[in-house]
Structures are given as C-alpha cells and as structure tokens.
Amino acid sequence: DVKVTQSSRYLVKRTGEKVFLECVQDMDHENMFWYRQDPGLGLRLIYFSYDVKMKEKGDIPEGYSVSREKKERFSLILESASTNQTSMYLCASSSGGARGYTFGSGTRLTVV
Amino acid sequence: GQQVMQIPQYQHVQEGEDFTTYCNSSTTLSNIQWYKQRPGGHPVFLIQLVKSGEVKKQKRLTFQFGEAKKNSSLHITATQTTDVGTYFCAGPPTGGSYIPTFGRGTSLIVHP
C-alpha cells in the first residue's frame, strides 16, 4: 500500500514563526498536493507539484510556499504564521491513474 | 471557476436505513472520484468513475455517474454504524486541469 507520511500530527506555533510541514510518500508518485481542511469548507488546494522542483499554485496559495527537492518529499512552508492559518493540513500523492489520491494522516496546526 | 456542490451537508439515519448523497458540478467532468473520511481520520479513496452513465458497486455502496457527466451519486443500502463519516466527491473538468475540485462533503451520522 502507498504510504503518505506527514511529520507531525499536532503542531502549535506562534504568530510570525516560520513553519515547515513535511510530507513523504513511498510509491514514486509524480504528483503531490497540499490541502487545508476547515469545517464547512471542505478540502481546499494550496499548492501542488507534478515533478521534482516543479510547483503550481492551487486555489489558496497566499501566505504559503512549497519545496520539492526530491520526488518523495513535498514540504509546505508558512513564511510567517498567522492565526487564520490554524487548520488541518493534508498532504496527498497520486500517480494520476484511476487510484485517486492517497492522503496522509494530516497535521493539525494551531497558531497562537 | 469550476464548482462542485454536494447535498445534503448532513444526514442522520437510523441503522438499517438507506442513504444517498448527491454531487453536482458546474462543468462537465472527465471523471468523478469518491472518498470517505472517518471522524478524526483522513480522506480515503473509494472509487473512480469515468464513463457517462457508469454504475459501480462495492458491497452495499452504489456509485453512479450521470449521463451528462456533471453529476454523481453515492447510495448506501442498509447503513451500519461503520458507515459513519464524511463522503466527498471530486472531479476534474473535461479538457481542463487534471486537478479535481472537491465538494464540501456530506456527513453521515448513523444512529444505532
């Protein structure tokens, strides 16, 4: 089974801090994604990457950046955390075929 | 941009009753994917439908893709408490980005 591993399950950071969320997948998938999930708003795409060093903005990229230096790792960076970035962050990977996305367990980030 | 709507937002049923959630897109979809997220968990891929009018079954779950490829439904027969969770549909627009837009989900609550 494909595994997508997110480095932290829960994280508490202070306003203004630089925050790194790490995601690693073990099935050689080309595509990786970062979503945030908020009650009533569903899953919103922040950034995605279809290859090493490639990145594309999703629907809500403001305040975020990403890094993909290796195929298996996709990092989400909050340059200066703000309280409105308190959320559940979900990483996903996909081969682009009929097996859909495989999601990680999520990181619940609280910015205080 | 593309919008994917799901109804209802919540559904309470007694165990043993049937359940249906509906997914409607503002644009034609190249495929439709369905995911289930258990409380406290992450979305898990259930199935992908590609053809107009396609129907697929997984035990008590029946998935349909509309003839116009703009809508889809998930029907659960004789719900069980293990069916509790939020069901999301997601689909990329035909001829556009391959990235699917997620609906906001339908939360199913099953009362024993």
Interface residues (C-beta under 8 A of the other chain):
Chain A: F33 Y35 G40 L41 G42 L43 R44 L45 F48 G58 D59 L90 G96 A98 R99 G100 Y101 T102 F103 G104 S105 G106
Chain B: G1 Q9 N31 Q33 Y35 G41 H42 P43 V44 F45 L46 I47 Q48 V50 F88 A90 Y98 I99 F102 G103 R104 G105
